[in-house]
Amino acid sequence: MAIIFSEPEVQALAAAIDQELAGIDQTCRSSVQRSLEEPDAPLAKQTSAIERITKEQPVTFLKKFRKAAKADLCKEGGALNAQWQQWKDLASGDVVKNFGPVLVAMGFTGVLLETLVVAVGVIVIHIGLKAFCEEFGD
């Protein structure tokens, strides 16, 4: 797998993911998000970033992302799938390292890439890998 981010960049982006997840947990403990298109939902910041950067509806983009990252995310033996199976959680740093090359292959670079890695990482970790793979599957 190509190395997209330096180790300090990985750490900074992972910290940004963790910070956004902590903010969601604090403000929305009892809130359940039924759709990514709810404007006041817990993941509204992330879906807004995806829409702004990709010029697509978040659900449409996330389906494309899932298809591009399927081997790592949703197939048994995939790097992040194995981590999810063991811990029912994903390490933010591993998410950054695995999502970066996928998003670069999809055509994103620079600051947009960094913002997208954080937004997609927060969504996948927040809703869970299994739910993400099922929700955005073919």
KEPATOR-803393 format. One line per 4 residues: their letters; for each residue x, y, z of N, C-alpha, C. Coordinates in pm, 1 decimal. Layout:
N
A> X:Y:Z:X:Y:Z:X:Y:Z | ...
% end
This chain:
138
MAII> 84.5:-117.4:0.0:0.0:0.0:0.0:89.2:123.9:0.0 | 51.8:219.9:-80.5:128.0:344.1:-90.1:117.8:423.9:39.6 | 227.0:490.0:73.6:227.5:576.4:192.0:191.4:716.9:144.9 | 77.7:764.9:191.0:26.6:894.7:147.6:63.5:1004.5:246.6
FSEP> 57.9:970.9:374.1:82.2:1069.2:479.8:206.4:1031.4:559.5 | 283.4:1133.4:600.5:396.5:1109.5:690.6:340.8:1070.2:827.0 | 425.3:1016.2:911.5:378.3:974.9:1045.2:322.0:1092.3:1125.6 | 386.2:1210.6:1124.5:324.3:1323.9:1194.8:187.5:1362.4:1136.8
EVQA> 173.3:1351.9:1004.8:42.7:1381.2:943.5:-61.4:1278.3:985.5 | -21.7:1151.1:988.0:-113.4:1045.3:1032.9:-159.7:1074.1:1174.8 | -64.7:1109.0:1261.5:-99.8:1137.4:1401.3:-193.7:1257.6:1412.3 | -168.4:1361.7:1334.9:-253.5:1481.5:1339.6:-393.9:1451.5:1287.3
LAAA> -403.5:1376.8:1178.1:-534.7:1343.2:1122.1:-610.2:1246.7:1213.2 | -538.1:1152.4:1273.2:-601.6:1060.1:1368.6:-654.4:1136.9:1489.4 | -578.0:1234.1:1535.8:-623.1:1317.2:1648.5:-747.7:1396.8:1609.9 | -753.1:1444.5:1485.6:-871.4:1517.9:1438.7:-993.5:1426.4:1435.3
IDQE> -975.2:1302.4:1390.3:-1085.0:1204.7:1390.8:-1132.1:1180.9:1533.4 | -1037.7:1155.9:1623.7:-1073.2:1129.5:1763.9:-1145.5:1248.0:1827.0 | -1100.3:1368.2:1794.7:-1162.8:1488.9:1849.9:-1306.9:1503.2:1799.7 | -1328.4:1479.5:1671.2:-1464.3:1489.2:1617.3:-1554.6:1380.2:1674.6
LAGI> -1500.4:1260.0:1690.5:-1579.6:1151.7:1750.7:-1617.1:1184.7:1894.8 | -1523.1:1241.6:1969.3:-1551.7:1280.2:2108.1:-1660.4:1386.7:2112.5 | -1656.1:1480.3:2019.1:-1759.2:1583.6:2012.3:-1896.1:1525.8:1982.2 | -1900.9:1427.5:1893.8:-2027.8:1361.4:1862.0:-2079.6:1287.9:1984.8
DQTC> -1990.9:1216.3:2052.4:-2031.4:1140.1:2171.1:-2084.9:1230.9:2280.8 | -2024.0:1347.3:2299.0:-2066.8:1438.6:2405.3:-2198.1:1507.7:2373.7 | -2217.8:1547.1:2250.3:-2337.4:1624.6:2216.9:-2457.0:1538.8:2179.5 | -2433.1:1415.6:2144.4:-2543.0:1335.1:2089.7:-2553.5:1197.9:2155.1
RSSV> -2537.0:1190.1:2283.9:-2540.0:1060.7:2351.9:-2668.5:983.2:2325.3 | -2780.8:1051.4:2323.0:-2907.7:980.5:2305.9:-2964.3:994.3:2165.0 | -2893.3:1062.2:2078.4:-2943.4:1086.5:1943.2:-2906.2:971.5:1850.3 | -3001.6:928.6:1771.2:-2977.2:825.2:1672.1:-2992.5:888.8:1535.0
QRSL> -2893.6:868.9:1451.5:-2900.3:925.9:1317.2:-2959.0:821.4:1224.2 | -3073.2:852.0:1167.3:-3142.0:757.5:1080.0:-3104.4:776.4:932.7 | -3049.1:890.7:899.5:-3011.5:919.3:761.7:-2895.4:1017.7:761.9 | -2805.4:1001.2:667.0:-2693.8:1095.3:656.3:-2739.6:1230.2:604.4
EEPD> -2861.4:1239.7:558.4:-2909.6:1364.6:501.1:-2986.3:1450.7:600.6 | -2991.5:1410.7:727.2:-3056.4:1492.5:829.4:-2965.4:1611.2:860.9 | -3013.1:1736.5:845.1:-2926.1:1853.4:862.3:-2874.8:1875.3:1004.7 | -2948.4:1834.6:1105.7:-2904.7:1854.7:1244.0:-2855.7:1725.9:1308.6
APLA> -2826.2:1626.2:1230.4:-2785.3:1495.9:1281.4:-2641.2:1500.3:1332.3 | -2603.2:1399.7:1411.5:-2467.3:1396.8:1467.6:-2355.4:1403.8:1363.5 | -2377.4:1349.5:1245.0:-2272.7:1347.4:1142.5:-2290.0:1457.0:1036.8 | -2365.8:1560.8:1068.3:-2392.9:1668.2:971.8:-2264.9:1738.6:926.0
KQTS> -2171.0:1760.5:1016.9:-2045.3:1827.9:980.6:-1968.8:1745.7:877.0 | -1962.6:1615.6:899.9:-1888.3:1527.9:809.9:-1957.2:1515.3:674.1 | -2089.2:1500.9:674.9:-2159.7:1488.0:547.0:-2152.5:1618.3:467.3 | -2154.2:1730.4:536.8:-2140.6:1859.8:470.2:-2003.5:1871.8:403.9
AIER> -1899.0:1827.7:472.8:-1763.6:1831.5:416.0:-1755.0:1742.3:292.6 | -1813.0:1624.0:300.0:-1811.2:1532.7:185.0:-1882.3:1595.9:66.1 | -1998.0:1652.8:90.3:-2074.7:1714.1:-18.6:-2000.4:1833.7:-78.4 | -1939.1:1915.6:6.3:-1865.5:2033.3:-39.9:-1745.0:1993.2:-125.8
ITKE> -1673.1:1891.7:-83.0:-1550.8:1851.5:-152.5:-1579.8:1770.2:-278.1 | -1671.7:1675.2:-268.0:-1695.4:1583.0:-379.6:-1800.1:1632.1:-478.6 | -1880.3:1730.9:-436.7:-1991.8:1780.6:-519.6:-2094.6:1669.9:-546.6 | -2102.2:1574.8:-454.0:-2197.9:1464.7:-463.7:-2274.9:1453.8:-332.8
QPVT> -2389.6:1388.6:-339.5:-2460.8:1357.3:-216.6:-2372.5:1262.0:-135.5 | -2365.9:1278.8:-3.7:-2279.9:1193.4:78.3:-2305.6:1043.8:59.2 | -2431.2:1003.9:49.8:-2462.7:861.5:33.0:-2403.7:809.3:-97.7 | -2415.9:886.0:-204.1:-2361.0:845.7:-333.9:-2209.3:831.6:-325.3
FLKK> -2143.6:930.5:-266.0:-1998.1:924.2:-253.4:-1955.2:806.2:-166.6 | -2022.5:785.2:-54.2:-1983.7:677.2:36.8:-2003.2:539.9:-26.8 | -2099.4:526.4:-115.5:-2115.0:400.3:-189.2:-1994.9:378.7:-281.3 | -1949.9:485.4:-347.3:-1831.4:476.1:-433.3:-1707.4:444.5:-349.7
FRKA> -1695.8:511.2:-234.9:-1581.4:487.1:-147.6:-1580.7:342.8:-99.2 | -1696.4:293.4:-56.7:-1705.8:155.5:-8.1:-1662.9:58.2:-117.7 | -1706.8:83.3:-240.0:-1669.6:-3.6:-351.5:-1518.4:-1.5:-373.3 | -1458.7:117.4:-365.8:-1314.2:130.6:-385.8:-1234.2:68.5:-271.6
AKAD> -1288.2:71.9:-150.3:-1216.1:22.7:-31.6:-1266.0:-113.3:15.4 | -1348.5:-177.9:-64.4:-1415.7:-301.5:-23.0:-1319.5:-408.7:28.5 | -1207.1:-427.6:-38.1:-1114.1:-533.2:2.1:-1063.2:-512.6:144.4 | -1030.3:-390.0:181.6:-980.9:-361.6:316.9:-1092.1:-356.0:419.9
LCKE> -1207.6:-303.8:379.8:-1314.7:-277.5:475.5:-1409.7:-393.9:496.5 | -1459.0:-449.0:390.5:-1575.6:-536.3:400.4:-1548.0:-683.7:374.7 | -1434.1:-716.0:320.0:-1403.6:-856.4:292.1:-1323.7:-916.8:406.8 | -1355.8:-1040.1:438.7:-1283.3:-1110.1:543.8:-1135.1:-1114.7:508.2
GGAL> -1051.1:-1083.2:605.4:-907.9:-1079.9:583.2:-855.5:-943.0:543.6 | -944.8:-849.7:512.2:-903.3:-713.1:481.0:-841.1:-649.4:603.8 | -749.4:-557.3:583.4:-673.8:-498.0:694.9:-765.2:-441.8:803.4 | -858.4:-357.4:767.4:-945.6:-297.4:868.8:-1056.4:-392.3:911.5
NAQW> -1097.9:-480.5:822.2:-1201.1:-577.4:857.9:-1151.7:-669.2:969.1 | -1026.8:-714.0:960.1:-970.0:-801.1:1063.8:-964.2:-728.4:1198.2 | -925.7:-601.6:1196.0:-921.0:-522.5:1319.2:-1061.8:-508.7:1378.2 | -1159.5:-484.3:1292.8:-1297.7:-469.6:1339.4:-1347.9:-601.6:1399.4
QQWK> -1318.4:-712.5:1333.3:-1363.6:-842.6:1383.0:-1306.8:-872.0:1521.7 | -1182.8:-831.9:1544.0:-1119.5:-859.5:1672.8:-1164.9:-763.5:1781.8 | -1172.3:-634.5:1753.2:-1193.8:-534.0:1857.4:-1328.8:-463.2:1851.3 | -1402.6:-480.0:1741.5:-1527.8:-405.1:1718.9:-1502.8:-254.6:1725.9
DLAS> -1384.7:-215.1:1682.2:-1345.1:-75.3:1678.1:-1230.2:-63.7:1578.4 | -1205.4:57.0:1533.3:-1094.3:82.5:1442.5:-1005.5:190.3:1501.6 | -874.2:171.6:1490.0:-779.3:273.5:1534.4:-777.4:385.9:1430.7 | -788.3:508.1:1476.8:-794.1:623.4:1385.9:-671.9:631.1:1294.6
GDVV> -555.1:601.6:1348.1:-433.5:604.7:1266.7:-438.0:503.9:1153.2 | -490.8:385.0:1180.8:-503.8:283.3:1076.1:-605.7:325.9:970.7 | -711.0:392.2:1014.8:-811.0:444.2:921.4:-745.0:544.9:826.9 | -666.8:637.0:881.7:-598.1:737.4:799.3:-506.2:668.7:698.2
KNFG> -426.1:573.5:744.9:-330.7:504.8:657.0:-400.1:425.8:546.4 | -515.2:365.4:576.4:-585.7:284.1:477.7:-676.9:365.3:386.2 | -738.6:469.5:439.4:-830.8:549.1:358.2:-756.8:644.7:265.1 | -638.0:691.3:305.1:-561.4:784.7:222.6:-538.0:735.2:81.1
PVLV> -478.6:616.2:63.0:-454.3:567.0:-72.7:-582.4:547.8:-154.5 | -689.4:505.7:-89.3:-816.6:486.4:-160.1:-867.0:620.4:-213.3 | -863.6:721.6:-128.2:-912.6:853.8:-169.1:-822.4:918.3:-274.3 | -691.5:894.3:-266.7:-600.0:943.6:-371.0:-634.5:875.9:-503.9
AMGF> -658.3:745.0:-500.6:-695.8:672.8:-622.5:-828.0:724.3:-679.7 | -912.5:779.1:-591.9:-1040.0:836.2:-636.6:-1021.9:979.3:-688.0 | -897.7:1033.4:-677.5:-867.9:1163.4:-736.5:-855.8:1280.6:-641.0 | -847.5:1255.2:-511.1:-840.1:1364.9:-414.2:-696.6:1384.3:-366.5
TGVL> -657.8:1511.6:-345.4:-522.2:1543.7:-300.8:-525.2:1661.8:-204.6 | -410.9:1687.6:-143.6:-391.1:1807.1:-61.6:-484.1:1819.0:57.1 | -523.0:1942.3:85.7:-608.3:1971.8:200.9:-744.1:1903.7:185.8 | -793.3:1895.3:62.7:-921.6:1827.5:40.3:-912.4:1681.1:80.6
LETL> -799.8:1617.9:49.2:-777.4:1478.9:88.3:-779.2:1465.2:240.0 | -708.5:1553.8:308.0:-702.7:1547.8:454.5:-841.4:1564.5:516.0 | -917.0:1661.5:467.7:-1051.8:1685.2:519.5:-1141.4:1565.1:493.5 | -1128.4:1506.5:376.0:-1210.1:1391.1:339.5:-1173.5:1267.7:421.6
VVAV> -1045.1:1246.2:446.3:-1002.3:1133.3:529.8:-1065.9:1144.0:668.1 | -1065.5:1262.8:724.6:-1124.0:1282.5:857.9:-1274.9:1259.8:852.5 | -1342.5:1319.6:756.5:-1488.9:1307.5:748.2:-1533.0:1162.6:728.6 | -1472.0:1093.9:633.8:-1509.1:954.8:607.3:-1469.5:867.1:725.8
GVIV> -1352.4:892.2:783.5:-1309.5:815.4:900.3:-1406.0:827.8:1016.4 | -1451.1:948.5:1043.8:-1546.4:970.6:1153.2:-1676.1:895.0:1125.6 | -1725.5:902.8:1003.7:-1851.1:833.9:970.0:-1836.7:683.4:987.6 | -1730.9:625.0:931.9:-1713.3:479.7:938.8:-1697.0:433.8:1083.6
IHIG> -1614.7:502.3:1160.8:-1594.2:462.4:1300.4:-1721.8:483.2:1381.0 | -1790.7:593.8:1357.6:-1910.8:624.0:1436.5:-2023.2:522.9:1411.4 | -2049.2:490.0:1285.1:-2159.8:397.1:1260.1:-2116.5:251.6:1268.0 | -1986.5:226.3:1264.2:-1935.1:89.9:1273.6:-1910.6:31.6:1135.4
LKAF> -1806.8:-49.8:1126.5:-1765.2:-103.8:997.0:-1871.2:-194.7:936.3 | -1928.4:-282.5:1016.5:-2029.2:-375.3:964.2:-2149.1:-297.8:909.6 | -2197.8:-201.8:986.5:-2312.3:-121.0:942.4:-2276.6:-41.4:817.0 | -2154.3:12.4:810.9:-2111.0:87.7:693.1:-2112.5:-2.0:569.8
CEEF> -2055.3:-121.0:581.6:-2049.5:-212.6:466.9:-2188.7:-253.6:420.8 | -2279.1:-274.1:515.2:-2416.0:-312.1:479.3:-2492.6:-193.5:420.8 | -2482.9:-78.7:485.3:-2558.7:40.4:444.6:-2520.6:90.0:305.6 | -2391.9:86.2:274.2:-2344.8:143.9:149.0:-2302.9:38.1:47.3
GD> -2351.4:-83.5:66.3:-2321.5:-192.6:-26.5:-2397.5:-179.2:-156.8 | -2365.8:-268.3:-246.9:-2427.1:-266.2:-380.6:-2575.5:-291.3:-375.7
% end
